[in-house]
């Protein structure tokens, strides 16, 4: 999954907000910081989906907790593009997000977690 641009993230958040009735502040600086970190991690050979999940979890100030479903959608979208589907519950993904934000989960642990909590999509 290619790392999205700032505008793509804003559009995705606008759609998510309308469809799910989400409100709350969004930090432009936080989004830029999260995307910058995701690009850096992906450029160093990291999995792009894992980089996005890690970066948006590491910068919780980019999105208030009302926007936590965005991290879930990043994971689902990235896995779908790889022919996989997420099997983890919202609660399990929230625990991953909180672990990343708190420093208990490293970037190197995210891609294996995503593989462990997904399966090949039936054709």
C-alpha positions, 0 to 999 in steps of 0.5 A, spaced: 500 500 500 503 506 497 503 511 503 498 516 502 499 524 501 496 529 506 490 530 501 488 523 501 488 522 508 484 528 509 479 526 504 479 519 507 478 522 514 472 526 511 469 520 508 470 516 515 467 522 519 461 523 514 459 515 514 461 514 521 458 521 524 465 522 527 467 529 530 473 531 533 480 535 532 484 533 527 492 536 527 495 537 521 501 537 524 500 530 527 498 528 520 504 530 517 508 527 522 505 521 522 506 520 514 513 523 514 514 517 519 511 512 515 514 514 509 521 514 513 519 507 515 517 504 508 523 507 505 528 503 510 525 497 507 519 496 512 512 494 510 508 500 508 501 497 511 505 496 518 508 503 517 502 507 516 499 503 522 505 504 526 505 512 525 498 513 526 498 510 532 505 513 534 502 520 533 496 519 537 495 527 537 494 527 529 487 524 531 483 524 537 480 517 540 474 519 536 478 517 530 481 511 532 477 507 527 482 510 521 487 506 524 483 500 523 481 502 516 489 503 514 490 496 516 484 493 513 485 497 506 493 495 506 491 488 507 486 488 502 491 490 497 495 484 499 490 479 498 489 478 505 483 480 510 484 482 517 481 477 522 483 481 529 477 484 533 477 492 533 479 491 541 485 487 539 487 492 534 485 498 539 490 494 544 496 494 538 494 501 537 495 503 545 501 499 545 505 502 540 503 509 542 505 507 549 512 504 547 510 497 548 510 495 541 516 496 536 515 497 529 518 491 528 513 487 531 507 490 527 508 487 520 508 480 524 502 482 528 498 484 522 500 477 518 498 473 524 492 477 525 490 476 517 488 470 512 488 470 505 482 473 502 478 467 498 477 468 491 
